[in-house]
Amino acid sequence: MSSSLMREYLEFYRDLGINELYIDPIDSEPDREDPVDAENQHEAALRVIQNDMGECKRCRLHQARKTIVFGSGNPAAKLVFVGEGPGAEEDEQGLPFVGRAGQLLTRMIDGTCERVGLPIRRPDVYICNVVKCRPPKNRTPEKDEMEICGQFLARQIKAIQPRAICVLGGTAAKALLRTSEGITRLRGNWQEWGGIRVMPTYHPSYLLRGYNKQGKVQAFQDLKQVLLYVYG
């Protein structure tokens, strides 16, 4: 309300002989979402997707799998990591990134956050893969397999509503970003998926190769960039 209009109202009430006004206080602070409620809502949404997937037999990958590896982490995470597909350890445990590559990813997340002073650790983010079943002999998932499973990945990301996505490796980057560019050119440069910023970087399994010292440095730079964007 403008000051002139307020003055007119006050003069009007004064002419009526009303010298005191009671104004009902209005809470200027908007209602804030309870983080526990938010996490429960996101978790429920993910459970619906997982139930829709069921004991999936939509593509050939179900034939050799032991476990569907849906995803793990904070269902209300601000940052989602997306890899290619489960390996042997993941297939056994039903959890993503628990083998050697996963252990490296954990060290990268925790170590980078510690270096830059962020109180974030692996359980605070969400981690999943493009395909939810282990490809035979850890081969690269084929295009139709990624497209079939990609519908569930898209629903996962939309349910979580992260601020950013960190995509790990060339296969996952091509699947999510619909690009033919290799990871060497993509890494370190912001992309976009569904209005969400995406940072591509190397897959941890690539970084485990002894000769790849420069790749490790670059991956840590990429991770630092995305972590500071999301949590800094």
N, C-alpha and C positions, 0 to 999 in steps of 0.2 A: 504494500500500500504506500502511495506517495505521501510526503509530508503535508502537502496542501490538502489532500483528501482527509488525512488524519485530523488536521486542524478543523476542518468543517464538521466532522463528526463530534469532536470535543465541544465546539461552540454550540452545536445542536443540543447536546445533553446538558450543557450549562444553562441554556435558555429554558430547559425543562425543569431546572432546579436540582439537577443531579450533579453533585460536586465530587463524588467518589465513584470510581469504576473498578470492578474486579475483572481482571483479565486471566483467563484460564491458561496456565503455562503450557507451552507446546514443546515437546521434546524434540530438539533440533537434530539429535543424533538418530540416524536411520537404524532400524533393526539390523543387527549384524548376525550373519549366519553362524550358528553354532558349529564349530569344526567337527564335533563328534557326530552331530546330525548329518552334516555334509558327507562325512566319510561313510556313514551308514547308508545314505542314499546312493552314493556311487557304488558301494559294495553290492547293494541289492540289484542295481542295474547290471553290474557285471555278472551276478549270479544268474540273472535271466538269460543273458547271452550264452553263458556256459550251459545252462539247461537246454537252450535251443540247439546248441551244438550236439548235445547228447553223446552217445557212443558213435561219433561221426564215421560214416562210410561213404562220404561224398566223392572221394578220390582214391586213387590206388595206394596212397601212403598208409592207409589204415591196415593194409595187409600184413605189414611186418612190425608195426609199432607194438609196444607194450603199454604205453601210457600216453594219453593226450596231455600235452604240456600247454596249459591255457595261459598262465602268466602269474606273476607274484609281485608283491610290494604294496605300497599305499594306494588304495583305490581312489583316493582324492589327491593323488600326487600332482604337483605342478610340472613335473618332468617325466616323460615316458621314453624309455630306451626300447628300440625295436631291432631285433637281430634277424637272422636268416631262418633258422630252424633248430630244433633240438638235436643234441648229439647223444652219445651212448649213455652218459651219466644222467642227462636230463630225462631221457626215455625211462631210465630205471626209477628215478626219484619223482618224476612228474613235476619238476620245477625247472624254470629256465636258467641258464648260465650258472651251473653248479660245478662243471668240470674245470679243467685248467684255464680255459678262456674265461669262464665265469669268475674264477678266483682272481684273475688279473683285472677283470672289469670292476670287481669289488674294491680291489686295492686302488684302482684308478679313481673311482668315485670318492672313496673315503680319504685317500691321500690328497687329492686335489682340493677337496673341501677343507681339509685341515690346513693346507698351505695358505689358502686365501681367507681363512677365518670364517667359514660358513658352518653352522651347526647342523649340517646335513650329512646323512650316511645312507648306505644302500637301502635300508628298509623304508626310507622316506620317499624313494622314487618308485616307479612301476616299470617292470621289465617283461617284455613278451617277444614273440617272434612272428614273422610273416606266416609261416606254416606251423601248425601245432603238433604234427607228428614227425618223427624222425625219418628222413629220407634214407633208403637202404645204403649202407656203407658210407653214410654222410655225404652222399652226392648232392649237387646243387639242385634245389627244387625246380621242377619244370614249370613252364608258364601257366598251364592250366591248373596245376596244383596250387600255385600262388594266387591265382584268380579266385578259385573256389574258396580257399581259406582266407583270402583277403577281405571278404565280406565281414568275417568275424573280427578281424583286426580293426577294420574301419569302425565297427560298432564299439569295440573296446575303447578306442581313442575318444570317440564321441561321448561315451559314458563317463570317462575319466575327466574330460575337458581340461587337459593340461595347458600350461602356458607355452610349452615348447616340446619338441620331439628330438631326440638324438638317435639318428639311424646309423646302424653299425654294419659297415661293409657294402660292397657294390651291389650284391644281389638284393639285399633289403632296400637299398636306395632306389634301385631301378623299379622294384615292385611298388614301393610307396609313392615315389615321385613321378612314375611313368616317364622315365628318361632313358636315353641310350648312353649318356655320359658315364665314363668310368669314375670310380671313387677317387682316384688321384686328382682329377679335375674338380670333382664336386666338394671334396672335403674342405672344411674351413670356411665355406661360403653358405650363407643363409639361403634356404629355400622355403617353400610354403606348401602346406597341405591343408585343405579345408579351412583356411584362415588362421592356421597355427604355424608358427615359425618352426623350421626344421633345420637342424645342424647335422650334416652327414660327416662321418669320420670312419676311420679304419675299424674293421672287426678285430676284437682282441686276439682271435686265433692267428690272424696275420701278424700281429705284433709279437707273438711268441717265437717267431723265427729269429734265430740269433743274429742274422745279418741286418736286421731291420731297425737299427738304432734311430735313424732319422724319422722313421714312421712313428716310433714311440714318442719322440719329441713333439711331432705334429699332432698326434692324437691327444696328448696332454694339453696342448694349446687349444685344440678344438673343444675339449671337455671343459677347460677353464672358461672359455668364452660362453658356452651355453649355460654353465652353472651360475656364472655371475649375472647373466641376463635374466635367469629365472629367479634366483634367490638373492642376488646382490642388492 
